[in-house]
Amino acid sequence: MSNRIYHQQPIEDDDRHSISSSASLTLTESVPLLPGKHLDHTTLQQEFHWIFYNSLPIIGTYLLQSSFQFASIFTLGHLIKLLSVYIYKELISYWLYCLFLRYLLPGAPAYIAFEATKRYLQAQGIMHASTYSMMVTAPLNFVLNYAFVYTFGMGFIGAPLATSFSYWIMFLLLIAYAKFVKGSEGWGGWSRECLKDWVPFLKLAFSGIIIICAEWTAFEVSSLAASYLGTTDLAAQSILLTLSSATYTIPMGISIAATNRVGNAIGGNYGYKAKVASTTALLFSVLFGIINSLFFLLTRSKLGLLFSSDQKVIDMVSNVLPIFAIFQVTDGIASVGGGVIRGLGRQNVAAWINLVAYYLIALPFGFYLTFKLNWALTGLWTGLTIALFLVAFGEVVFLLNIDWFQEVKRAQLRVKVEKDKVTENLV
């Protein structure tokens, strides 16, 4: 989506021979892959508590990272006319943002490193570190932006430079947390092993890229289509995308927590725990999706006033919000279902589901509703809602047919192969 924000536990040394010896046994649901350490028990209540507690800091992190966008929409929506909205979208996107990119580049390595380090810590169950970093950096960024632009007299280029500086601050704070508080346990130092066996890594990465880009591009194409409908539609679309970005932080946080919970359970030989965790996460997403839907339905006639003073824009936002409310539930299930699938290491499945749902079915149908049947913006959001319904449906069907024990077996065999390679290189 436009402007959206998007492990296995190692086998202990004393268990290496246990895996080899147990490989000759007949494996069933009741036979642990790690003899003597099979504690595969949990409840929906326990998983709900874990996912709720660990998704909150992730949600907070993404909200803080998105705070600048929200502030701009809130402010500019009341100052500029509809024609200015169009000019803003066109000129800022194609001209001025090029200048931003030039001065944002010094902060790009830090931003990338921050995201990688954040996932490294999350894989260890450390969810709060990035939130703490952003709680310091986000308000500091406002101060730096003001100082660079006005106090230091740098003008327009001061904003991206301040942001680049903030990226380095948030990254260094995260590194400091990992080193001095918690997180260094998973750091093994530099190893030449990272230069080998890139094919499996790139396969997973490529599938992940397809998942993100398929959704992001679909929403960008929808925004482009909205520009052909008129400036009022484009202004309403900007508001709806901003609202969608805000609410998406909730399923995104649940999704990342579910990825780590399921991945660690699978890697730790806890197939039942992974199954319960995935079910809990999906139920959690439905719950928050319903809450979001009710919020938009109850505030549909007033919500547009936060972003615009133009009554036509407010009315159009109000007209689309019922479809947008349904979208919240499907968006949540699709996001969390994708997170569970990532925890299983089956990104390729989610990638194919996204490609088929968006580009073979939903987008063509949405454009037909928009331009042929003259549903306008309602047609676009109907298409996007159908896309996410199909994604959610496909992911849930896949997960319902998963053999969780076989997924555990596949994960343990992958770990064994990797450890054998390391052992061979050491010898």
C-alpha positions in Angstrom: 0.0 0.0 0.0 1.1 3.5 -0.7 3.0 4.9 2.3 2.7 1.8 4.3 5.3 0.9 6.6 6.3 -3.4 5.7 13.4 -17.5 13.0 14.2 -20.2 13.8 15.8 -20.9 17.2 19.2 -22.6 16.7 19.7 -26.2 17.8 21.9 -26.6 20.8 25.2 -28.4 20.4 24.0 -31.4 22.6 21.1 -31.9 20.3 23.0 -32.3 17.1 23.6 -36.0 17.6 20.0 -36.4 18.8 18.7 -35.3 15.5 20.9 -37.7 13.6 19.9 -40.6 15.7 16.2 -39.8 15.6 16.2 -39.4 11.9 15.9 -43.2 11.5 12.8 -43.3 13.8 9.3 -43.3 12.4 8.2 -39.7 12.9 4.7 -39.0 14.1 2.9 -36.1 15.8 3.9 -37.6 19.2 7.6 -38.1 18.5 9.7 -35.0 19.3 12.5 -34.0 16.9 14.5 -32.8 20.0 14.1 -35.7 22.5 13.8 -34.6 26.2 13.0 -31.0 25.3 9.5 -31.3 23.9 7.3 -28.8 25.8 4.9 -28.2 22.9 2.0 -26.9 25.0 0.2 -23.6 25.0 -3.3 -22.1 25.1 -5.2 -19.4 23.2 -5.1 -17.2 26.2 -1.3 -17.5 26.6 -0.8 -16.8 22.9 -3.2 -13.9 23.0 -1.3 -12.3 25.8 2.1 -12.8 24.1 1.0 -11.4 20.8 -0.9 -8.5 22.3 2.1 -7.6 24.5 4.6 -7.9 21.8 2.6 -6.3 19.0 2.0 -3.1 20.9 5.6 -1.7 20.7 5.7 -2.6 17.0 2.5 -0.7 16.3 3.9 2.2 18.3 7.1 2.2 16.3 5.3 2.4 12.9 2.9 5.1 14.2 5.9 7.2 15.2 7.6 6.5 11.9 4.5 7.7 10.1 3.9 10.7 12.3 5.4 13.2 9.8 3.1 12.1 7.0 0.0 12.5 9.3 1.1 15.9 10.4 1.5 17.1 6.8 -1.9 15.8 5.7 -3.7 17.3 8.7 -2.1 20.7 8.1 -2.0 21.0 4.4 -5.5 19.6 4.0 -7.0 22.7 5.5 -4.7 25.3 3.8 -4.7 24.3 0.1 -7.5 24.4 -2.4 -8.5 21.3 -4.5 -6.4 22.4 -7.4 -3.4 22.8 -5.0 -3.9 19.2 -3.9 -3.5 18.2 -7.5 -0.4 20.4 -7.9 1.0 19.1 -4.6 0.6 15.5 -5.8 2.2 16.2 -9.1 4.9 18.7 -8.5 6.0 17.5 -5.1 6.1 13.9 -6.3 8.1 14.6 -9.5 10.1 17.7 -8.8 10.7 18.7 -5.2 10.9 15.1 -3.9 13.9 14.7 -6.2 15.7 17.3 -4.1 14.6 15.5 -1.0 16.0 12.3 -2.3 19.4 13.9 -2.9 19.7 15.1 0.7 18.0 12.0 2.2 20.7 9.7 0.6 23.2 10.3 3.5 20.6 8.8 5.8 19.6 5.9 3.6 22.3 3.5 4.9 21.2 4.2 8.5 17.6 3.7 7.7 18.2 0.4 6.0 20.5 -0.7 8.9 17.8 0.4 11.4 15.2 -1.8 9.7 17.6 -4.8 9.6 18.6 -4.4 13.2 15.0 -4.0 14.2 14.1 -7.3 12.6 17.2 -8.9 14.2 16.0 -7.9 17.6 12.4 -8.8 16.9 13.6 -12.3 15.9 14.9 -12.7 19.5 11.6 -11.5 20.9 12.9 -8.0 21.7 10.0 -5.8 20.4 10.4 -2.7 22.6 13.9 -1.6 21.5 12.8 0.1 18.2 9.9 1.8 20.0 12.3 3.3 22.6 14.6 4.5 19.8 11.7 6.1 18.0 10.3 7.7 21.2 13.6 9.6 21.4 14.1 10.2 17.7 10.6 11.3 16.6 10.3 14.4 18.7 14.0 15.2 18.2 13.4 15.1 14.5 10.8 17.9 14.7 13.4 20.0 16.7 16.1 19.2 14.1 13.8 20.1 11.2 13.0 23.4 12.7 16.6 24.1 13.6 18.0 23.2 10.1 15.3 25.0 8.2 14.9 28.2 10.3 17.6 28.5 12.9 20.5 27.6 10.6 18.8 29.2 7.6 19.1 26.2 5.3 15.6 26.5 4.0 14.0 23.7 2.0 17.0 21.4 2.0 17.2 21.6 5.7 14.2 19.2 6.2 15.7 16.2 4.4 19.1 16.8 5.9 17.6 16.9 9.4 15.7 13.7 8.6 18.9 12.0 7.4 20.5 13.0 10.6 17.6 11.6 12.6 18.0 8.3 10.7 21.5 7.9 12.0 20.4 8.8 15.6 17.6 6.2 15.6 20.0 3.5 14.2 22.8 4.3 16.7 20.3 4.3 19.6 19.1 0.8 18.5 22.7 -0.4 18.3 23.4 0.9 21.7 20.3 -0.9 23.1 21.4 -4.2 21.5 24.9 -3.8 22.9 24.3 -2.5 26.4 20.8 -3.6 27.3 19.7 -6.7 25.4 20.2 -8.3 22.0 23.8 -9.0 21.7 23.2 -12.7 22.6 22.3 -13.5 19.0 25.4 -11.7 17.6 28.1 -14.1 16.5 30.4 -11.6 15.0 31.7 -11.4 11.4 31.9 -14.6 9.6 32.8 -15.5 6.0 29.8 -17.8 6.0 27.6 -14.8 5.1 29.3 -14.7 1.7 28.1 -18.2 0.9 24.9 -19.9 -0.1 23.0 -16.9 -1.2 20.5 -18.7 -3.4 18.1 -19.8 -0.6 18.3 -16.4 1.0 17.6 -14.6 -2.3 14.6 -16.9 -3.0 13.0 -15.8 0.3 13.9 -12.2 -0.2 12.6 -12.2 -3.8 9.2 -13.6 -2.7 9.0 -11.0 0.1 9.7 -8.3 -2.4 6.9 -9.5 -4.7 4.5 -9.6 -1.8 5.3 -6.0 -0.8 5.6 -4.6 -4.3 2.4 -6.3 -5.5 0.3 -4.6 -2.9 2.2 -1.3 -3.0 2.0 -1.0 -6.8 -1.8 -1.9 -6.7 -2.5 1.0 -4.4 -0.3 3.4 -6.3 -2.1 2.4 -9.5 -5.4 3.1 -7.8 -4.2 6.5 -6.7 -3.1 7.2 -10.3 -6.6 6.1 -11.5 -8.1 8.5 -8.9 -6.3 11.4 -10.5 -8.2 10.8 -13.7 -11.5 11.1 -11.8 -10.9 14.6 -10.8 -9.3 16.7 -8.0 -12.0 16.0 -5.5 -11.6 12.3 -5.9 -7.8 12.7 -5.6 -8.2 14.7 -2.4 -10.5 12.1 -1.0 -8.2 9.3 -2.0 -5.3 11.0 -0.2 -7.3 11.1 3.0 -8.4 7.5 2.7 -4.8 6.3 2.1 -3.7 8.3 5.1 -6.4 6.7 7.3 -5.5 3.3 5.8 -1.8 3.8 6.6 -2.7 4.7 10.2 -5.0 1.7 10.8 -2.6 -0.7 9.0 0.0 -0.3 11.7 -2.2 -2.5 13.9 -2.3 -5.6 11.7 1.3 -5.0 10.7 2.3 -5.1 14.4 0.3 -8.3 14.9 1.8 -9.7 11.7 5.4 -9.2 12.7 4.7 -10.6 16.2 3.0 -13.6 14.6 6.0 -14.1 12.2 8.4 -14.3 15.1 6.2 -16.4 17.3 5.4 -18.9 14.7 9.0 -19.0 13.3 10.5 -19.5 16.7 7.9 -22.2 17.6 8.6 -24.1 14.3 12.4 -23.8 14.8 12.1 -24.9 18.4 10.1 -28.1 17.4 6.8 -26.8 18.8 4.3 -27.4 16.0 1.2 -27.3 18.2 2.4 -24.0 19.7 2.9 -22.6 16.2 -0.6 -23.7 15.2 -2.2 -22.1 18.2 -0.2 -18.9 17.8 -1.3 -18.6 14.1 -5.0 -19.1 15.1 -4.7 -16.6 17.9 -3.1 -14.0 15.6 -5.8 -14.4 13.0 -8.5 -14.0 15.5 -6.7 -11.0 16.9 -6.7 -9.4 13.5 -10.4 -10.0 13.0 -11.1 -8.4 16.4 -9.2 -5.3 15.6 -10.5 -5.2 12.1 -14.1 -5.1 13.5 -13.1 -2.4 15.9 -11.6 -0.3 13.1 -14.7 -0.9 11.0 -17.1 0.2 13.7 -15.0 3.4 14.2 -15.2 4.4 10.6 -18.9 3.6 10.3 -19.7 5.7 13.4 -17.5 8.6 12.4 -18.1 8.5 8.6 -19.9 11.9 8.4 -17.3 13.8 10.5 -14.0 12.2 9.8 -13.2 14.1 6.6 -13.4 17.4 8.6 -10.0 16.5 10.2 -8.3 16.7 6.8 -10.3 19.1 4.6 -12.7 22.0 4.8 -14.2 21.3 1.4 -17.7 19.8 1.7 -17.4 17.8 -1.5 -14.3 16.1 -0.3 -15.9 15.4 3.1 -19.0 13.9 1.4 -16.9 11.7 -0.9 -14.9 10.4 2.0 -18.2 9.7 3.8 -19.6 7.8 0.8 -16.6 5.5 0.5 -16.1 4.8 4.2 -18.7 1.9 4.3 -16.6 0.0 1.8 -13.5 1.2 3.6 -14.8 -0.3 6.8 -15.2 -3.8 5.2 -11.7 -3.3 3.9 -10.3 -3.1 7.4 -11.3 -6.7 8.3 -9.9 -8.2 5.0 -6.8 -6.1 5.3 -6.1 -7.3 8.8 -6.6 -11.0 8.0 -4.5 -10.7 4.8 -1.6 -9.0 6.7 -1.5 -11.4 9.6 -2.0 -14.4 7.4 1.0 -13.3 5.4 3.0 -12.9 8.6 2.2 -16.5 9.7 3.2 -17.7 6.2 6.5 -15.8 6.5 7.0 -17.5 9.9 6.8 -20.8 8.1 9.3 -19.7 5.5 6.7 -20.1 2.7 6.8 -16.6 1.2 6.5 -18.0 -2.3 2.9 -19.1 -1.5 1.9 -15.6 -0.3 3.6 -14.0 -3.3 1.5 -16.1 -5.8 -1.7 -15.4 -3.8 -1.0 -11.7 -4.0 -0.2 -11.6 -7.7 -3.3 -13.6 -8.7 -5.6 -11.7 -6.4 -4.5 -8.2 -7.3 -3.6 -8.4 -11.0 -5.7 -11.2 -12.5 -8.9 -10.5 -10.6 -9.4 -7.5 -8.4 -7.7 -4.6 -10.2 -9.3 -5.3 -13.6 -12.7 -5.7 -11.9 -12.1 -2.5 -9.8 -11.3 -0.5 -12.9 -14.4 -1.9 -14.7 -16.5 -0.7 -11.8 -14.8 2.7 -11.7 -14.7 3.7 -15.3 -17.3 1.5 -17.1 -20.1 1.5 -14.4 -19.1 5.0 -13.1 -18.7 3.9 -9.5 -15.8 6.4 -9.2 -13.7 6.2 -6.0 -16.2 3.6 -4.6 -15.2 1.3 -7.5 -11.5 1.6 -6.8 -11.9 0.7 -3.1 -14.3 -2.1 -3.9 -11.6 -3.6 -6.1 -9.0 -3.2 -3.4 -11.3 -4.8 -0.8 -12.0 -7.7 -3.1 -8.3 -8.1 -3.6 -7.6 -8.3 0.1 -10.6 -10.6 0.6 -9.1 -13.0 -2.0 -5.6 -12.7 -0.4 -7.1 -13.4 3.0 -9.2 -16.3 1.8 -6.2 -17.9 0.0 -3.9 -17.5 3.0 -6.5 -18.9 5.4 -7.2 -21.9 3.2 -3.5 -22.6 2.9 -3.0 -22.4 6.7 -6.0 -24.6 7.3 -4.4 -27.3 5.2 -0.9 -27.0 6.7 0.6 -30.1 8.3 2.3 -28.4 11.2 4.4 -31.4 12.1 5.8 -31.6 8.6 6.6 -27.9 8.7 8.6 -28.5 11.9 10.4 -31.4 10.2 11.3 -29.2 7.2 12.6 -26.4 9.5 14.7 -28.8 11.6 16.2 -30.4 8.5 17.1 -27.0 7.1 18.8 -26.1 10.4 20.7 -29.4 10.3 21.9 -28.8 6.8 23.1 -25.4 7.8 24.9 -26.7 10.9 26.5 -29.5 8.9 27.9 -26.9 6.5 29.3 -24.8 9.3 30.8 -28.0 10.9 32.5 -29.0 7.6 34.0 -25.6 7.1 35.4 -25.6 10.7 37.0 -29.0 10.1 
